[in-house]
């Protein structure tokens, strides 16, 4: 699918983003090639998003924005009805009997895991007609956030002002001590404890979760409904995916009885109505500096995209004959990630968006220095009325007293150091996903051989980790290795010693990466357990072995070790600098700027609203009629095919709402989040964003950013007309 660009760039299309930014020019909205100064671009009021925390709920903001004044009880009930689904999704209670709602794509692996012999739940879906038929999912858990404690001062005091490593060590020691202390407290006993970092270290909290481990599958649609449209429709709108599933929490063998749940409201949503999403957004990087974002744009994300695309292609070729559900899920994950990172990279290459980030950085730097100046004036009796403390934020507390102006320069210098070691640290890394299992193992053997000769004690410790890898498929291993060699050749060049060691044949000519991978796997003895055990026993022999896989591993191992050591130092410094900037953000703006996502519970606000796209207007709500239009338009072919039970729908179903859009701020991890109205009623279930939302990792732009949800009324309609799930309908509509 083509990304809809906000500004036309006819004359600028041949210019790189770096050139455009360097010149200070970019195309203006609606002006085609006409240029404006980038220094006239201003940051948007919500560039940092709306992912508010429950530590300090945005009561005043909600009142000012929506005329809605929720009290402490409203936020408490909302928090307690919301859940974290395992360690990768969100969910919520939607009945008094522990019924849990989440997405089909969150439930898919868990749901298919309870299939019995002869069952294919991807094809048939699942519905438990009685409580007795609900199936327990081994290993699945949901977490409910019940306790919050601010631990900022204690952690920041423990970090002190020593070296980067000393500060980080002090922080980890403080985390461990706090957890140990609170574990023994009666009011926190039995809870799962997690330390949560906000503003990269500007604030810290301790969260206590009640964990429920008896979770049973109640309802899951067929894969073709839950993932209707597959990857082509992913991150697009209008949308027709029935991406929902239901589980139930049990307590002592019986359905959990709870007062904290969201009642279903099937009557729909109205355009411009305020809507709130409660969930656990995984990760955003909106506090990153421009230097960091340029690093991501130029090096990090292009590498990730190449890695994902090549590994997905290898898995798809392999699974054409293997037909494995677990591999299919892995392919879905790769394809989803590829599209997400592609949209993020498009955003980073958009000079307007990067100019907005630069504008915020300039304003933030000025506000931070102004706040520091105001503090000094107050200390010597200056007038607070004339102090210049930013109206947008809370009173600046100063944070670190000196060096604010230098932090951005230090960060840029540190990013430059990251660029220098990126290639060796990335392309020579012992990572099975990147290099395959066997070359990664060879790399570890090469390290062990070096330790054996120079550091026997370290070698002895490492020896316990040297387990021969289980290579399930040589063809897949060869595909991964060939992809790695092609990626290294493209990044490092043919004259690089590692590339030469990998590709040079016996006649001195360069093999292709595919030929080299086939030769290496054909010629190595690392599949031979006796050979490997003998190498490990003799240790030093590894450094002179002529096994071609070990020769290649040695060609990159020392370079990687040096780059990795340097990168660890750079990352430690980066973390401390980011923490300093995070403190400044909180000092200057307080809670008016929400912290980045950290897979911690958030509430964000938006409204039900359409948007212009593809020369027309996106409808606020889609209906089941659109599902069938898409099915017929593609000739009932995958991924738009439908199961047999869906082929002849009753006319009443066609006009029922299926999905809808809002301006809420979401990111990965929000999957499964409930959409609620002011009355704390569930009106929908978030499952995706549109293409325009993909830059949301580093900037939130609400004019075209949309969250996509399954409509509560649509869920009930499908259960009524297709699945005949009367028991579940009654529970959802009555809450009992």
N, C-alpha and C positions, 0 to 999 in steps of 0.2 A: 504494500500500500504506500502511496506517496504521502509524505508529510506535507501538510498545508503550511506554507511559510506565511508569516505575518506581513512581510514586506517584500515587494518585488525587487530583483537585483539584476536587471538586464545588463547594465554596464559594469556592474561590480562582480559578475559571476566569475571572472577570470582572476580576481584578486583573492588572496588568502585572507583569513580573518586576522592574522598577525599583521599583514600589510595594511589592511583597513584600519586596524586599531592604531598602528604606528603612525599613520597619516592624520589620525584624528577625525576621519570622515566615515560616514556610513549612509546608506540610502534611507531616506525618511519615509515614514508610513504614508502610502498613497502617492508618493512622488517618483516612483520608479528609480531611475538612476540619479535623480537630484540628491545632492549630499548636504548633510548638516554636520556641525561640529559634534564629536562625541562628548565634549565637555559640556554640552547643553543638555545631555541626557540626564534625567533624574531617577533616583531609585524609587520604586513603587512603595506605597505604604505597607504592603504585605509581602514584600519580596522574601522575608524570612519566614513566611507562612503563618499558619493559625493552629499549630499543634500545641494547644495549651495543656499544662499539667494539672493534675488534681491536687498537687501540693499547694498551689495558689490559684484556685479556680477564677476565671475571668468574669466575676459577677458584674462589676461596673461596666465592662466592655459590652457584655450581652445586653445590659439595661440600656446603654447609650445607643447601641446599634439596632436592637430589635424591639426596644420597649418592653423587654422581658426580664423580670427580676427574680431569677432562681435563688432560693435560699440554700443554706448549708445542707439541709435535708435532701433537697433535690439532687445536689451533687453527690451526696453520700449514697443515695439509692441508685443513682446512675452508675457509680463506681462499682457497687456491690453486685449489680446485675450483669456487669461486663466481665469477660473472661479472657484469659490467654489460652489458646488452643495449642497444646504441646509447646514446642519452642520455635514455632514458625508461623503461626496464624493467630487470628482473633476469633472471638465467639461471644455468645451471651446466653443467659437464661431467658426463656420465653414462656415458662409456665411455672406454677407453684410446685410442680412435681419433678423439677430438675431437668426439664427438656432444654436441650442446648441447640442453638442454631449456628451454623457456620457455612462456609462455601463447599461446593462439591470438589473444587480443585484442592482444598485443604483436606478434605475427607477421603479423597480417592484412594490413597495408599492404605490408610487405616481401614476403610470400608472394604476394599477388595481383600484385605488380609484376613477377614473372617469368613471368606468363601469356603464352603465345604466341597468335598469330592464331587466332581461333576458339575459344579456351579461356575458360572462366568458372570460375576456381578457387574462387570463393565458393560456387558451386553444386555443384562436383564434388569439392572438396578436392584434395589432391596427395599422392602417395606415389611415391618413387623406388625402383623394384625393384632397381636396381643402382647402384653408385657412379657410373657414367657418366651416369646419369639425374639425379643431384643437380644442382640449378641454382644458379649463383652469383647472389647478390643484389647488384646494383650499389649502392655507397655504404653497405652495412651493415657494421658492425664490432661486435666484443665486446671488452671490456677486462678484464684480469686484474690484480688488485692484487698487486704483487710487492715493493714497497718502502714503508716507512713511516718518517718522520723527524719527531720533535717539534721545532717551530720557535717554540714559544710565547714564550720569553724574548726571542728576537731580534725578533719582531714587536712585542711589547708595549713593548720598549725603544724601538723606532723610532717608535712612536706618540707617546711623550712626554706632555706635559701641556698642550699649547697649545690653541688653539680647536678646535671640533669638526672643521672643515674641515682644519685642520693635522694633527690626529690621523689622520683618514681618509686624507689624502694620504701621511702617513708610513707607514701600513700598506700602501697600494698600492705604494709605492716599495720597501718591504721585500719584498713578494711578488715583484715583478719581479726584484729583485736576487738573491733566493734561487733563483728558477727559472733565471736566467742562470747562476749559479754551479753548480747541480747538473746542468744540461744538459751542462756541460763535464767533469763527473766520470766517470771510467771505469766505476764501478759503477752509475751511473744513465744511462749513455749509451743513446740510442735509446728511452727510455721516454717515455710521455705524462705530463707533470707537472701536478699540480693541488694548489693550496693549499686546505686544508680548515679551516673555522672551526667550532669546537665551543663550546657555552655562549655563543653570541653574541659570542665574543671572549675567553672565559675561557681557552680553549686553542686552539692552532693546530697543524696538521700539514702536512707535505708528503707527498703520495702519488705513487708512481710506478707507472704501469700499462703492461703489455705489451699492445699493441693488435694484434688479429688482424683483417685486412681482407678476407680471402678466406673468406667465409661463405656456405654453400650450403644451400638448402632441401632437406630430406629428407622431412618428413611434415607435413601440415596438414589437419585435418578440414574438412568443409564448414562454412560460416558458420552453418547451422542447428543444428549440433552444438556448435561452439565458443561460440556466443552463444545457446544454447537458452534460451527464455524471454524473451529480449530485455530491454528496459528494465523491464517489469513485474516480472520476477524478480530484477533487479539489486539487490544488497545485501539479499537475503532468504535464508532457509534454512527448511526443507530445499531442496536445490539439485540440479540435474541437468545442469549444463553440462559438456561435454567440452572444457574450455578448455586445450588443450595443443597444442604444436607442437614439431618437432625440426629442428635445423639441424646442419651439420657445419663445423668449422673446418678449413681446409686450410693447409698450410705448404709453400711451394715446389711447389705443384701436387699435393701428396699429402695424405691425411688426417693431421692433426696427431697425433703420438704423445705421449701424456701419462700420467704416473703419478698425476696429481691429478684424481680424479673420484669421484663418489658412485655406488656400486653400487646397483642397484635391489633393493628388498626388496618383493616382491609379496604377502607373507604377511599383510599388514594391520597395523593398529595396535590397541592395546589401550586400553580406557578407563583414564584416570589415568596413562598412560605419558608420560614426559617427551619433549617434541618441541622441535626447534630450527629456527628459520627464519633463513636467511642470505640477505640481499638488501640492496637500496639504497633504503630508505624515502626518499621525496622531500622532504617538508617537514612538520614539526609546529611548533606554537607554544605549547608547554606551559610555557615560561619567561616568557610574557607576563604582565604585571601585570593586575589586575582592571580598571583604567582602560582598558587597551588592549583587553581582551576586550569591555568594554561598548561601545567604539567600533565594534568589529567587529559586535557584535550590533545596534546601532542604525543604523549607516550603511553600512559596507563590504559586509557579506554580503547585506543586502537589495538593494543596488544590483547586485551580481554576479548574484544570482538573477534579477532582472528582465531584465538584459542577456542572460543565457543563454537564458531562456525565450523572449524575443521574437526573438532571432536564430535559435534552433532552429526556431521556428514559421515564420519567413521561409524558411529553407532547406528545410524539409519541403514547403512549398507550391511552391517552385521546383523541387525534385527530383521532384515528382509527374510532371512531364513531362520533365525533363532526364535522369533515370535515370543519375546519375553515381555510380560507386563511391567516388570521393574525397569527394564531398559527403556520401554516405551515412556514410562513416567520420567526417566532421566532425559530422554529426548525432548519431551514437552517442556521440562525445566530449562534445558539449553535454549530451545527456540524462544521461550518466553523471555529469558535473560538477554538473548541477542537483540530482540526487538526493543527491549527496555534500554539497553546500553546504546543502541543505535540512535534512539530518540534523544538520549542524554547527550551524545556526541554532537548531534545536529544542533542542540541547544547551545553547547559550548562553542560551536563554530559560528553561531549567530552573533555578529558583532554588536548588535543592539543589546542583546541580553548581557553580554560580557561588559558592555559599557554601563549598564545598570548596576552590575556588581561593582565596577570601579567607582561609580558615583556613590554607592553606599560606603565603600571603603574610605573615600575622601571625607565624607560627612562624619563617619564613625571616628576617624582619626582626629578630625577637628573637634568633635564633641568630647572625645576622651581627654584631649589636651585642655579644652575649655573647662571640663569638670575638674581636672586636677588643679587648674589655676584658681577656680572658684573655691576649692577646698583650702588652698593656701591663703586666699583673701580672708576667708572666714576665720582661719587660725590667727590672723593678725588683726582681726576686728573689721574686716571689709564688710560692705553691705550685701546681705544675701539677695536683696531685690535686684541688685545690679551684677550678680555673680555670673550670669550667663549660663546657668545650669539648663540643659535642654528641656524644653517643655514636654517633649515626647516621652521622657523617662522619669525615673525616680531620682532623688537627690544623689549625686555622685558621691561615693564613699572613698574614692581614690585608689583602691586596690593597691598594687605595687606602687610605691611613692615615686620611683624614678624610672626613666628609660622608656616611657610610653612611646615616644616618637621613634625609638629605635627598633621596636618589636617588628614592625612591618619590614624594615630593612633587613633585620636578622632573619625573618622568615623567607624573604626573597633569596638571601644568600644561602640559606639552608636548602631551599628548593633547587638552586643551581647545583649544589653538591649532590642532591638526589639524581639529577639528570646525568651527572658524570658516571655514576655507578649503575644506572638503571639496566643497561643491556646485560652486563655480566651477572648482575644479581637476579635478573629475570630469565634470560634464555639459557643460563647454565645452572639453574636451580634444580635440586633433586626433588622434583614434584611429579608423582606418577601421572597426574592428569596431563601435564605438559610434555613429559618425556617418555612416558610408558613405565611399566613396573620394572622391567629388567635393567634399563639404563639407570634408573633411579637407584636400584639396588647396587649396581656396579659403582655408582658414585659413592655410596656409603661404604662399600668395600675399600675403595681408594682412600677415603678418609681414615678408615680403620688401619690400613697398611701404613700410612704416615704416622699415626699415633703409636702403632706397634713398635716402630723404630725409635721414635723420639719421646713419646709420653706413654710408657707402658701402663700406668694406672688408668689413664683416660681410655686407652685401648680396651682394658679389662672391663670397664664400665660400659663401653660401647658394644662390646661383644654380645651382651645379652639382648641387644636390639637387632642383631643381624639374623633375621629370619628370611629364608628364601621366599620370594613372592609367589603367590598362587596366580599363575597366568592362565585364566580360564579359556582364552582363545588366542592362538598365535596370530591369526589373521587380524584380529582387532589390535593386538599388541603391535603388529607391524604397521598398521594404519596410524596409530598414535605416534610411533617412532618416526615414520616418514613425515608426518605433519610437523613434528618438532624440528626435524632437520631442515625442512623447507622454511620454517619460520626463522630458524637461526641463520640460514643462508641469506634470507631477505634482510634481516636486521643487522647482521655482523659483516656480511660481504664475503666474497669468495677468497679474499686474501687473509681472512682471519685464521689463526692457527687451529682453532677448534673446528671451524668449517672444513678446513683442509684435512684434518685428521678424520673427519666424518665421511667426506665425499671422495677423497683421492683413492683411485683404484690401483691395482698392481702395475698398470702401464703408465701411471702418472696422470692419467686423464680423470677429470671429475665425473663421478657417477651422478645420476639424478638422486634426489632424496629418497625416492621410492626404491631405486636399485640399491642404494646404500643400506636402507633399512632391511631389505630382504637379505643382503649379504651378511649384515651384522647378526641377525637372528639365526641365519643358517650356519654361521661359523663359530658362534660363541659356545662355550661349554658351561655357561652359568645355569643351564637347565639341569646339569648333572650334579646331584646332591653330594656325591662322594668328592667330586672335583672341588666344589665350593667349601665343603668341610675341611678338606686338606689345605686349601688356601687360607682359611681362617686360622687353622692350627699353626701354620707356618708364618702367618702374618706378614712378615717383611717381603715374602715372595710376591705379594700383590703388587708391590711397586715396580716389579720387573716383568710381570706376566705379559705374555704376548697375545693373550686372549683379546680379540678386536674390541669387544665391548668394554673391557677394562682399559685398553689403550685410549679409547675415546673418552671414557669417564675421567681418566687422569689428565687428559688434555684440557678439561674444563674445571676440574675440581679445585685446584689451587686458586685459579682466578675467581671462582665463585666464593671461596672461603674469604678471600681478601675483600671482595665487593660486599659480601654479606656482613662482615665485621664493620665495614664502613657504614653500610646502610643501617645497621642497628644503632650506631652512634647518632646518625642523622635523624633516625626516627625518634630516638629518645629526646633529642633536642627539639624536634618538631612537636612532640607531644607536650613538652613543657611550654614552648612558645604558644601553642594553641590554647593551653590552659590559661596563660597570661591574658591572651586576647579575650578568652571567654569571661574572665573576671572583669575585664574592662567593659564588655558588653553588658553584663549584669549591673556593674557599678553605674553605668551611664543611663541605660534604658530600663533597668529593672525587669519586671514581668511583662512590660509592653512589647518586648521582642521575645517570642517563645524560643526555647532551646531546640537544638536539632533533635531529630528522632533517634531513639536509642532502644527500640523495642520495649519501651515503657508505656504504661497506659496514658492515653491522651484523649482530650475531647476537642473536636474542632467544629467550627460553625460554617454554614453556607446557606444558600437559598436554592430552591428549585428553579432552574433557569435554562432556556435553550441557548443556542449560539449559532452564528453563521458558519457554514462550512460548504466547501465544494460548489460555491455559487448559489447555494440555497440556504435553508434554515433547518437545523436539527430539531426534531420534535422533542418536547419535554418527556413524553411517554411513548414507548413502542407497545404494540399489541401482539397477541399470538398470531394474528393474521399475517404479520410481517415474517414470522418464523416460517410459515407455509409458503409465502411468496419466495423467500430465499431458497427453501427446499426445492420448489418447482423450478425456479430460475436456473438452478444448477443441476437439474435433472436427477434429483435425489442421489447425488454422488457425494462421497466423503470429501470434506468434513461437514457437508450440509445434508447428509442423509438422515433419515428418521427411523426409529424402531417401529415394528409392526403396530404396536398398540397406539401409536401416534398418527397412523396413516389416515384414519377417517374420523376426524374430530367432530363433535357436535357444534352446530353453528354458534351456540352461545359462548363457547370458548374463544372463538376468533376475535371477538371484540373486547376481551378482557385485557387489562394492562399486563405487560410482561416485565419491562425494564424502564428505568427513568434516570435522569441526570440531574446533578446539583453542582454547585460551585465549591464543594468541600475539598479540603486539602488532605490528600492521602498519598501513601507510598507503599511499597512492598511491606508486608507484615500487617497492613490494614485489611487484608483479605479476611472475610468473615466478620467484619465489624458491623454491628447493627446501625441502621439509620433510624433515628428517633425524632419525634416532634417535641414541642414544648411540654406536652403532657406525659412525656416519657413513654410514649407508645411506639412500638416498632412498626415503621412504615416501609422498611426495605432492608436489604442486605447488600453491602458493598462487595463488588467482586473485581472491579477493574477501573482504569482511567482511560481517557481518550488519548489519541496520539499527541495532542497538544499538551498533555500533562507530563510527558516523559522528561522534559528538563527539570521537573520538580525536585530532583535530587539536589540541585544547587540553587534553584530560584523558584518561587511560587508566583505564577502570573495568572490571576483569576479571571481575566476577561475571556479566555477560551479554554482554560483548564476545567475539565469536568470529571466528576466521579460518576461511575455507572453502578447502579444497584438493581437487584431483582426486586420487583414490586411485591409487597406483602399480599396484596390482593391476587397477584398472579400466582404466587405460591399456593394459596388456598384454591384457586381456580383449577390449577393443574391436578391437585390432589383430589378435587371433587370430580372433574370430568374425565380424567385419564387414569389415575391410580386408584380411585375409589377408596381413598384413605380416610374413611369417615372418623375413625378413632382419633387420628391426628388432627383433623379439621376441628373436631369438637374441643380438643385440648388447646389448640392455638387460638380459637375464637372466644373461648371462655376463660382461658388461663388455668383451667383445672383438669 
